[in-house]
Amino acid sequence: VQLQAFGGGLVQAGGSLRLSCAASGRPFSTYTAGWFRQAQGKGREFVGANSRSGILTSYADSVKGRFTISRDNAKNTVYLHMNNLKPEDTAVYYCAADGLAWNNALVSSRGRYGYWGQGTLVTVSS
């Protein structure tokens, strides 16, 4: 499967943004979808994940209550809805796909994901 993330941009603190991750080659519904981010000078960190069915989700504590992942399997696309953005959310955001069954203890692990999109930059100004 090939992934393409887009939708990043510049937004003021407190604002909202929606990132999209479009899949091609195989149905996204057969993959767990993950979102990660990497701020300048820092490692890539887990943001959230969504199961194949869209029913199960997991989020990093830093984004709980502000970020939501949703799917539109008809469009083969997964979304990251980001609300109440903070300057510390500034990063390059990556979507990823995991072909294995959902494992709540492992979905936050980068090594779990075999497929990655190219990343899209989100900049939150104060």
C-alpha positions in Angstrom: 0.0 0.0 0.0 1.2 3.5 -0.7 0.3 6.4 1.6 0.1 10.1 0.9 -0.4 12.6 3.7 -1.6 16.1 3.1 -3.5 19.0 4.7 -0.7 20.5 6.8 -0.2 24.3 7.0 0.1 27.2 9.3 -2.6 27.8 12.0 -2.8 30.0 15.0 -2.9 28.5 18.5 -6.4 27.4 19.4 -7.3 26.7 15.8 -8.1 23.5 14.0 -6.7 21.5 11.1 -7.6 18.3 9.4 -4.9 16.1 7.9 -5.7 13.4 5.4 -3.9 10.2 4.5 -4.9 8.7 1.2 -4.0 5.1 0.5 -3.6 3.5 -2.9 -2.7 0.0 -4.0 -4.8 -1.8 -1.3 -7.9 -1.0 0.7 -7.0 1.0 3.8 -9.7 -0.9 5.6 -7.3 -3.9 5.8 -4.8 -1.9 7.9 -4.5 -0.3 11.2 -3.8 3.4 10.6 -1.4 5.3 12.7 -0.3 8.9 13.0 3.1 10.0 14.2 4.8 13.3 14.4 8.3 14.6 14.5 9.3 18.0 15.8 12.5 19.6 14.7 15.4 18.1 16.6 13.3 15.4 18.2 12.4 11.8 17.6 9.2 10.6 15.9 6.5 10.1 18.4 3.1 8.4 18.4 0.0 10.6 18.0 -2.8 8.1 17.6 -4.1 5.0 15.9 -7.3 3.6 14.5 -8.2 0.0 14.0 -9.3 -1.5 10.6 -12.9 -1.2 11.6 -12.5 2.3 12.9 -14.0 1.2 16.2 -10.8 1.0 18.3 -8.6 4.0 18.9 -5.6 4.9 20.9 -4.1 8.4 21.5 -1.0 9.8 23.1 -1.8 11.6 26.3 -0.6 14.9 24.9 -3.4 14.9 22.3 -6.2 13.2 24.1 -9.4 15.2 24.0 -8.0 17.4 21.2 -7.2 15.0 18.3 -9.5 12.5 16.7 -8.9 9.9 14.0 -11.6 8.9 11.6 -11.9 6.8 8.4 -13.7 7.0 5.2 -13.1 3.6 3.7 -15.1 4.4 0.6 -12.5 7.1 -0.1 -9.7 4.9 1.2 -8.7 7.8 3.4 -7.9 8.2 7.1 -8.2 11.6 8.8 -6.5 13.3 11.8 -8.8 16.0 13.1 -6.8 18.4 15.3 -8.5 20.9 17.5 -7.3 23.4 20.1 -3.9 23.3 18.5 -0.9 24.4 20.6 2.6 25.6 19.5 4.0 22.4 20.8 2.0 20.5 18.2 4.2 22.0 15.5 5.8 19.0 13.7 5.9 17.0 10.5 3.0 14.6 10.7 3.2 11.1 9.2 0.6 8.6 8.6 1.4 4.9 8.7 -0.3 1.5 8.1 0.0 -1.7 10.0 -1.1 -4.9 8.4 -1.3 -6.9 11.6 -4.3 -7.3 13.9 -4.9 -4.5 16.5 -2.8 -4.7 19.6 -3.5 -2.0 22.0 -0.1 -2.4 23.7 1.8 -2.1 20.4 0.0 0.4 18.2 2.2 3.2 19.5 5.3 1.5 18.4 6.9 2.8 15.2 8.3 -0.6 14.4 4.8 -1.9 14.1 4.1 0.0 10.9 5.4 -1.3 7.6 4.2 1.5 5.4 4.6 5.3 5.8 3.5 8.4 4.0 5.8 11.2 3.2 4.8 13.6 6.0 3.0 17.0 6.1 4.2 20.0 8.1 1.9 21.5 10.7 3.0 24.8 12.2 1.1 26.4 15.1 1.9 30.0 15.9 1.4 31.5 19.3 
